[in-house]
């Protein structure tokens, strides 16, 4: 849960070198509750930070209302990513992935993924992909496959019958991946999706 201890652990991990650090859920909320200068904390990180909030978590971190965040998801995500020096995955309808300069909007996924535990599944996929690929490609792949797995599970079992385990149809999602669900601001489509 949200605690000073979790904040201390995450902030100490941010100060050590190494691979990308995925910060999600209670880690985000602990930073929101205990960091006196959130932007400075992220900017001083010695490793890439992948921040994965949904609008309410981003609201707690920034002070912006979830409604304000959702009014301009892309622009808000880009501004926060630049201000904090992070790669930001703003979860929700059309998950926005940005480092503040390059922005990717994922179009796989549906409201079937808007259930408790779905973000935990995404965090697990992110961790697995980050262990195999350069971090920007890993993040794009993880978000796309998570959404596609949700689409496939929803089609097979229905939006309301899905469980976290059912969302993990990653092998089938990987086999069915195509570039039609991914768009970049500049029209670029990542090679792995072609």
C-alpha angles and dihedrals in degrees: 000000000000109000146143088247092058090046090052092049094049094044091050091050089051090055094056123079121245144092126333117304117218111213115193143154115341091015089059091045092048091053089048091051101042112022111098092200110023097180092050091049091055095041091054093054114127093210136043111281121213108197114194111186130156113220095273092052091047088049091056090049098046107024091238115129118250087241092055091047092051093047090068105012097164097044093043092049092049092050094048092046090054094043093049098034093233141122103251125204106191100197122214139070103355098005110227118219116189144152088197093265107050117040129193123189114201116212100184117099135052142214086286086081092056093096133107111275096028091102089051089055090050091049090053092050089048091053092050093048094045088058091058110033143037105282101249093049091043091054094049091048094047095050093045095047092045090054094043092050088052091050092050094046091047091051092050100040108016131254097276099042097061123117128188091260091053091053089063098080088128098143092056091041090052091051092050096043117131136165095247092091099052129075133175125202089243094046093251116145116199114249095238091062097053 
